[in-house]
């Protein structure tokens, strides 16, 4: 689970979604916006279009949040991000989801360069 400080509150999710700077791959879309805080915040959205069953949608959210948590030391500060699941998911592994999240963050320029 993401630490509370790194969770994006619901009213701010709407602001980020209306900002409309986004990058996407086949299974996910990342909508992002700069913030004036010394940290980055994240929200995960999984629509019922992905799957009607709440258990499946919650599993996808858990996989995405865990991937973000593991990548947190590499993520730049001062960005609000909303990760939206899209397309077909099926049975995916944590490693696959983490690779997809990393790819989106690299496209958005939100990963620190070493």
N, CA, C and O of each residue as an XYZ file, in Angstrom:
456
protein
N       0.837     -1.176      0.000
C       0.000      0.000      0.000
C       0.886      1.245      0.000
O       1.950      1.277      0.619
N       0.428      2.236     -0.692
C       1.173      3.495     -0.752
C       1.061      4.237      0.577
O       0.001      4.216      1.202
N       2.125      4.884      1.016
C       2.025      5.728      2.209
C       0.998      6.839      1.982
O       0.821      7.301      0.855
N       0.343      7.256      3.021
C      -0.731      8.250      2.919
C      -0.264      9.525      2.213
O      -1.016     10.109      1.433
N       0.946      9.952      2.475
C       1.457     11.188      1.867
C       1.541     11.086      0.347
O       1.485     12.102     -0.346
N       1.675      9.865     -0.176
C       1.826      9.673     -1.615
C       0.520      9.321     -2.318
O       0.525      8.988     -3.502
N      -0.599      9.393     -1.595
C      -1.902      9.131     -2.204
C      -2.524     10.444     -2.667
O      -2.507     11.439     -1.943
N      -3.057     10.437     -3.849
C      -3.681     11.635     -4.425
C      -5.149     11.694     -3.987
O      -5.906     10.768     -4.279
N      -5.571     12.765     -3.292
C      -6.965     12.886     -2.854
C      -7.929     12.996     -4.046
O      -7.552     13.464     -5.121
N      -9.160     12.561     -3.838
C     -10.166     12.520     -4.903
C     -10.383     13.868     -5.611
O     -10.459     13.887     -6.839
N     -10.486     14.997     -4.887
C     -10.673     16.262     -5.618
C      -9.502     16.588     -6.554
O      -9.691     17.204     -7.603
N      -8.319     16.179     -6.172
C      -7.146     16.433     -7.008
C      -7.091     15.502     -8.218
O      -6.482     15.837     -9.235
N      -7.731     14.326     -8.107
C      -7.772     13.413     -9.247
C      -8.488     14.092    -10.403
O      -8.059     13.987    -11.552
N      -9.573     14.786    -10.102
C     -10.313     15.495    -11.149
C      -9.448     16.574    -11.805
O      -9.480     16.738    -13.024
N      -8.681     17.303    -11.004
C      -7.794     18.336    -11.554
C      -6.760     17.726    -12.504
O      -6.502     18.261    -13.582
N      -6.181     16.614    -12.096
C      -5.172     15.954    -12.927
C      -5.806     15.444    -14.218
O      -5.228     15.591    -15.295
N      -6.997     14.843    -14.110
C      -7.654     14.294    -15.290
C      -8.032     15.393    -16.291
O      -8.060     15.149    -17.497
N      -8.320     16.588    -15.800
C      -8.648     17.690    -16.699
C      -7.401     18.346    -17.280
O      -7.483     19.043    -18.292
N      -6.227     18.125    -16.638
C      -4.979     18.665    -17.165
C      -4.608     18.021    -18.491
O      -4.071     18.684    -19.378
N      -4.893     16.743    -18.627
C      -4.782     15.996    -19.869
C      -3.389     15.855    -20.465
O      -3.273     15.672    -21.676
N      -2.346     15.931    -19.683
C      -1.032     15.529    -20.189
C      -0.937     14.051    -19.903
O      -0.953     13.645    -18.741
N      -0.839     13.234    -20.940
C      -0.869     11.801    -20.702
C       0.032     11.045    -21.662
O       0.371     11.520    -22.746
N       0.406      9.852    -21.224
C       1.118      8.890    -22.050
C       0.415      7.552    -21.837
O      -0.190      7.320    -20.790
N       0.498      6.677    -22.831
C      -0.189      5.404    -22.675
C       0.548      4.275    -23.378
O       1.338      4.478    -24.300
N       0.251      3.077    -22.895
C       0.678      1.841    -23.543
C      -0.581      0.989    -23.669
O      -1.674      1.467    -23.363
N      -0.458     -0.240    -24.102
C      -1.643     -1.043    -24.391
C      -2.505     -1.337    -23.165
O      -3.724     -1.451    -23.293
N      -1.908     -1.461    -21.992
C      -2.688     -1.851    -20.814
C      -2.925     -0.728    -19.814
O      -3.730     -0.891    -18.896
N      -2.249      0.403    -19.965
C      -2.379      1.484    -18.987
C      -2.200      2.842    -19.621
O      -1.595      2.989    -20.683
N      -2.748      3.836    -18.933
C      -2.551      5.235    -19.326
C      -2.141      5.996    -18.073
O      -2.679      5.758    -16.992
N      -1.196      6.902    -18.218
C      -0.738      7.744    -17.121
C      -1.075      9.184    -17.447
O      -0.594      9.737    -18.437
N      -1.915      9.797    -16.599
C      -2.251     11.210    -16.744
C      -1.517     11.916    -15.614
O      -1.608     11.491    -14.462
N      -0.793     12.985    -15.923
C       0.041     13.604    -14.899
C      -0.022     15.114    -14.962
O      -0.433     15.707    -15.959
N       0.402     15.720    -13.856
C       0.412     17.176    -13.715
C       1.446     17.545    -12.659
O       1.594     16.835    -11.665
N       2.148     18.627    -12.862
C       3.124     19.101    -11.875
C       2.387     19.611    -10.637
O       1.276     20.131    -10.729
N       3.032     19.449     -9.474
C       2.499     20.052     -8.255
C       3.624     20.817     -7.559
O       4.787     20.699     -7.945
N       3.286     21.588     -6.550
C       4.281     22.396     -5.849
C       4.720     21.754     -4.542
O       5.231     22.438     -3.655
N       4.525     20.454     -4.416
C       4.864     19.742     -3.193
C       6.225     19.070     -3.333
O       6.688     18.835     -4.450
N       6.863     18.761     -2.224
C       8.168     18.092     -2.290
C       8.060     16.574     -2.498
O       9.031     15.852     -2.274
N       6.897     16.092     -2.922
C       6.708     14.663     -3.153
C       5.752     14.444     -4.307
O       5.064     15.366     -4.746
N       5.716     13.205     -4.796
C       4.798     12.845     -5.866
C       3.634     12.067     -5.284
O       3.796     11.305     -4.332
N       2.446     12.267     -5.871
C       1.253     11.580     -5.376
C       0.610     10.800     -6.518
O       0.700     11.188     -7.682
N      -0.042      9.690     -6.162
C      -0.590      8.775     -7.157
C      -2.002      8.345     -6.815
O      -2.377      8.253     -5.646
N      -2.783      8.082     -7.863
C      -4.101      7.474     -7.738
C      -4.214      6.416     -8.834
O      -3.597      6.535     -9.892
N      -5.008      5.385     -8.566
C      -5.205      4.312     -9.534
C      -6.690      4.204     -9.825
O      -7.509      4.167     -8.907
N      -7.040      4.152    -11.113
C      -8.432      4.054    -11.540
C      -8.577      2.816    -12.416
O      -7.840      2.634    -13.385
N      -9.547      1.962    -12.056
C      -9.852      0.787    -12.872
C     -11.353      0.791    -13.110
O     -12.133      0.654    -12.168
N     -11.754      0.944    -14.341
C     -13.153      1.052    -14.724
C     -13.833     -0.312    -14.740
O     -13.171     -1.346    -14.830
N     -15.153     -0.303    -14.652
C     -15.907     -1.551    -14.773
C     -15.856     -2.086    -16.206
O     -16.253     -3.224    -16.458
N     -15.369     -1.271    -17.141
C     -15.188     -1.768    -18.504
C     -14.084     -2.829    -18.555
O     -14.095     -3.700    -19.425
N     -13.144     -2.752    -17.630
C     -12.061     -3.736    -17.566
C     -12.627     -5.084    -17.139
O     -12.375     -6.104    -17.781
N     -13.397     -5.083    -16.048
C     -14.046     -6.290    -15.559
C     -15.187     -5.884    -14.640
O     -15.061     -4.924    -13.879
N     -16.260     -6.582    -14.703
C     -17.425     -6.257    -13.869
C     -17.213     -6.656    -12.406
O     -17.854     -6.107    -11.510
N     -16.318     -7.605    -12.173
C     -16.114     -8.122    -10.818
C     -15.177     -7.216    -10.020
O     -14.071     -6.902    -10.460
N     -15.639     -6.807     -8.846
C     -14.850     -5.919     -7.992
C     -13.549     -6.579     -7.550
O     -12.533     -5.900     -7.403
N     -13.566     -7.888     -7.338
C     -12.349     -8.561     -6.885
C     -11.244     -8.465     -7.924
O     -10.075     -8.303     -7.574
N     -11.600     -8.563     -9.195
C     -10.606     -8.458    -10.267
C     -10.084     -7.028    -10.353
O      -8.878     -6.811    -10.477
N     -10.994     -6.049    -10.288
C     -10.565     -4.649    -10.348
C      -9.665     -4.302     -9.158
O      -8.671     -3.595     -9.319
N     -10.007     -4.795     -7.976
C      -9.186     -4.521     -6.791
C      -7.814     -5.176     -6.900
O      -6.828     -4.602     -6.439
N      -7.727     -6.355     -7.492
C      -6.433     -7.017     -7.683
C      -5.546     -6.180     -8.610
O      -4.353     -6.014     -8.357
N      -6.133     -5.663     -9.671
C      -5.378     -4.825    -10.603
C      -4.870     -3.580     -9.887
O      -3.718     -3.187    -10.073
N      -5.717     -2.956     -9.070
C      -5.299     -1.773     -8.309
C      -4.151     -2.105     -7.369
O      -3.190     -1.343     -7.263
N      -4.249     -3.249     -6.681
C      -3.181     -3.641     -5.756
C      -1.865     -3.855     -6.491
O      -0.811     -3.438     -6.010
N      -1.918     -4.504     -7.660
C      -0.695     -4.733     -8.441
C      -0.063     -3.411     -8.875
O       1.156     -3.250     -8.803
N      -0.883     -2.476     -9.320
C      -0.358     -1.188     -9.783
C       0.210     -0.392     -8.621
O       1.295      0.178     -8.732
N      -0.515     -0.346     -7.497
C      -0.018      0.401     -6.328
C       1.297     -0.168     -5.804
O       2.196      0.584     -5.428
N       1.409     -1.495     -5.781
C       2.646     -2.118     -5.319
C       3.800     -1.774     -6.258
O       4.919     -1.542     -5.801
N       3.543     -1.739     -7.548
C       4.580     -1.370     -8.509
C       5.049      0.063     -8.278
O       6.247      0.345     -8.323
N       4.104      0.961     -8.032
C       4.463      2.356     -7.761
C       5.267      2.450     -6.470
O       6.245      3.194     -6.397
N       4.857      1.697     -5.453
C       5.567      1.728     -4.167
C       7.017      1.272     -4.333
O       7.927      1.859     -3.746
N       7.228      0.236     -5.125
C       8.586     -0.270     -5.344
C       9.439      0.708     -6.151
O      10.655      0.768     -5.966
N       8.816      1.467     -7.035
C       9.547      2.428     -7.858
C       9.680      3.801     -7.205
O      10.338      4.679     -7.763
N       9.077      4.004     -6.050
C       9.029      5.313     -5.401
C      10.407      5.983     -5.234
O      10.504      7.189     -5.458
N      11.463      5.268     -4.857
C      12.766      5.952     -4.723
C      13.297      6.525     -6.036
O      14.103      7.455     -6.016
N      12.858      5.985     -7.180
C      13.348      6.439     -8.476
C      12.484      7.536     -9.090
O      12.878      8.139    -10.088
N      11.317      7.803     -8.514
C      10.379      8.748     -9.102
C      10.735     10.170     -8.682
O      11.039     10.427     -7.517
N      10.695     11.086     -9.640
C      10.999     12.483     -9.344
C       9.919     13.083     -8.446
O       8.805     12.565     -8.366
N      10.261     14.170     -7.781
C       9.318     14.818     -6.871
C       8.503     15.866     -7.607
O       8.918     16.388     -8.641
N       7.327     16.166     -7.051
C       6.525     17.253     -7.584
C       5.625     16.896     -8.746
O       5.392     17.727     -9.624
N       5.108     15.657     -8.770
C       4.221     15.236     -9.851
C       3.002     14.541     -9.256
O       3.135     13.692     -8.374
N       1.806     14.905     -9.742
C       0.582     14.184     -9.409
C       0.262     13.287    -10.588
O       0.231     13.749    -11.728
N       0.022     12.000    -10.328
C      -0.210     11.034    -11.398
C      -1.470     10.227    -11.139
O      -1.764      9.862    -10.001
N      -2.209      9.953    -12.204
C      -3.342      9.044    -12.152
C      -3.067      7.934    -13.156
O      -2.910      8.187    -14.351
N      -3.011      6.697    -12.657
C      -2.791      5.537    -13.511
C      -4.140      4.904    -13.796
O      -4.856      4.518    -12.872
N      -4.492      4.796    -15.074
C      -5.784      4.239    -15.489
C      -5.535      2.928    -16.225
O      -4.793      2.892    -17.207
N      -6.152      1.860    -15.752
C      -6.048      0.579    -16.447
C      -6.945      0.619    -17.665
O      -8.035      1.189    -17.622
N      -6.488      0.014    -18.756
C      -7.292     -0.034    -19.973
C      -6.940     -1.302    -20.735
O      -5.900     -1.911    -20.489
N      -7.789     -1.691    -21.641
C      -7.525     -2.871    -22.465
C      -7.745     -4.166    -21.711
O      -8.423     -4.188    -20.684
N      -7.176     -5.236    -22.215
C      -7.330     -6.571    -21.634
C      -6.224     -6.842    -20.627
O      -5.052     -6.578    -20.893
N      -6.602     -7.369    -19.476
C      -5.616     -7.658    -18.441
C      -5.392     -9.153    -18.280
O      -4.248     -9.605    -18.340
N      -6.429     -9.921    -18.081
C      -6.255    -11.355    -17.874
C      -5.431    -11.614    -16.628
O      -5.536    -10.882    -15.644
N      -4.612    -12.652    -16.667
C      -3.738    -12.987    -15.536
C      -2.356    -12.407    -15.810
O      -1.612    -12.922    -16.645
N      -2.021    -11.338    -15.107
C      -0.711    -10.718    -15.275
C       0.077    -10.852    -13.987
O      -0.497    -10.946    -12.902
N       1.384    -10.861    -14.112
C       2.238    -10.978    -12.939
C       2.649     -9.595    -12.433
O       2.520     -8.594    -13.138
N       3.135     -9.565    -11.221
C       3.613     -8.320    -10.627
C       4.769     -7.751    -11.441
O       4.868     -6.538    -11.621
N       5.630     -8.615    -11.925
C       6.792     -8.176    -12.705
C       6.359     -7.478    -13.994
O       6.945     -6.466    -14.379
N       5.347     -8.007    -14.655
C       4.837     -7.404    -15.885
C       4.247     -6.032    -15.611
O       4.506     -5.077    -16.344
N       3.454     -5.938    -14.557
C       2.829     -4.658    -14.208
C       3.892     -3.636    -13.842
O       3.798     -2.474    -14.239
N       4.902     -4.055    -13.091
C       5.976     -3.134    -12.710
C       6.727     -2.634    -13.944
O       7.089     -1.459    -14.007
N       6.965     -3.500    -14.915
C       7.605     -3.084    -16.156
C       6.763     -2.081    -16.926
O       7.289     -1.129    -17.503
N       5.443     -2.300    -16.933
C       4.548     -1.372    -17.621
C       4.514     -0.006    -16.931
O       4.533      1.029    -17.597
N       4.463     -0.008    -15.603
C       4.455      1.255    -14.850
C       5.771      1.994    -15.075
O       5.775      3.210    -15.262
N       6.877      1.273    -15.057
C       8.191      1.887    -15.308
C       8.225      2.517    -16.698
O       8.710      3.636    -16.863
N       7.713      1.802    -17.695
C       7.692      2.309    -19.066
C       6.886      3.609    -19.167
O       7.308      4.555    -19.832
N       5.724      3.650    -18.503
C       4.907      4.861    -18.518
C       5.621      6.028    -17.847
O       5.599      7.147    -18.360
N       6.247      5.776    -16.714
C       6.942      6.847    -15.997
C       8.136      7.369    -16.787
O       8.437      8.562    -16.740
N       8.814      6.491    -17.507
C       9.929      6.926    -18.352
C       9.406      7.803    -19.485
O       9.997      8.838    -19.795
N       8.292      7.390    -20.109
C       7.703      8.187    -21.194
C       7.278      9.564    -20.694
O       7.397     10.556    -21.413
N       6.780      9.620    -19.456
C       6.321     10.889    -18.893
C       7.479     11.728    -18.364
O       7.293     12.903    -18.049
N       8.662     11.148    -18.261
C       9.814     11.871    -17.724
C       9.758     12.009    -16.214
O      10.297     12.967    -15.658
N       9.113     11.064    -15.543
C       8.945     11.143    -14.104
C       9.907     10.251    -13.330
O       9.789     10.141    -12.109
N      10.845      9.619    -14.001
C      11.856      8.819    -13.308
C      13.166      9.574    -13.270
O      13.544     10.232    -14.239
N      13.863      9.479    -12.137
C      15.164     10.126    -12.008
C      16.154      9.455    -12.948
O      16.120      8.240    -13.143
N      17.023     10.251    -13.520
C      18.050      9.713    -14.408
C      19.343      9.565    -13.617
O      19.804     10.505    -12.969
N      19.911      8.386    -13.683
C      21.149      8.140    -12.940
C      22.338      8.218    -13.853
O      23.471      8.039    -13.408
